[in-house]
Amino acid sequence: MLGPDVSAYLIISAFLFATGALGVLIRRSPLIVLLSLEIMLNGANLALIAVSRHYGRGDGQIFALAVMAVAA
């Protein structure tokens, strides 16, 4: 497998999710809360795709695509 290890992607994913959760908890503006939720979804999607790629299956990628379609 070329590129960084799956743990690097999971660390970035956790950072994105934590940043989004912090934005949801701190901010009161509905627009900022929605943007923070989108950051949380992006972190979760990155984790799904990284684990899916690690195991060589397409389930996580398909699920991440479905989440992006619903979030849009």
C-alpha positions in Angstrom: 0.0 0.0 0.0 1.4 3.3 -1.0 1.1 6.4 1.1 0.8 7.0 4.8 -0.3 4.2 7.2 -4.0 3.9 8.2 -3.2 5.3 11.6 -2.2 8.6 10.2 -5.6 8.9 8.5 -7.3 7.9 11.7 -5.4 10.6 13.6 -6.5 13.3 11.1 -10.0 11.9 11.2 -10.1 12.2 15.0 -8.8 15.7 14.9 -11.4 16.7 12.4 -14.2 15.1 14.4 -13.0 16.7 17.7 -12.7 20.1 16.0 -16.3 19.8 14.7 -17.6 18.6 18.1 -15.9 21.6 19.8 -17.5 24.0 17.2 -20.9 22.5 17.9 -20.5 22.8 21.7 -19.0 26.3 21.8 -20.8 28.2 19.0 -24.5 29.3 19.1 -24.9 30.5 15.5 -27.0 27.9 13.5 -24.7 28.3 10.5 -21.5 27.6 12.4 -23.2 24.6 14.1 -24.1 23.2 10.7 -20.6 23.8 9.4 -19.2 22.1 12.4 -21.5 19.1 11.9 -20.2 18.9 8.3 -16.6 18.8 9.6 -17.6 16.0 11.9 -19.1 14.1 9.0 -16.0 14.6 7.0 -13.9 13.2 9.8 -16.1 10.2 10.1 -16.0 9.7 6.3 -12.2 9.9 6.3 -12.1 7.1 9.0 -14.6 5.0 7.0 -12.5 5.3 3.8 -9.2 4.7 5.6 -10.4 1.5 7.3 -12.1 0.4 4.1 -8.8 0.8 2.2 -6.9 -0.9 4.9 -9.0 -4.0 4.7 -9.3 -3.9 0.9 -13.1 -3.7 0.8 -15.4 -1.1 -0.7 -18.1 -1.1 1.9 -16.8 1.9 3.8 -16.3 3.9 0.6 -19.8 3.2 -0.5 -21.2 4.1 2.9 -19.1 7.4 3.0 -20.5 8.3 -0.4 -24.0 7.7 0.8 -23.4 9.9 3.9 -22.0 12.7 1.6 -25.1 12.4 -0.6 -27.5 12.7 2.4 -25.5 15.5 4.0 -25.7 17.5 0.8 
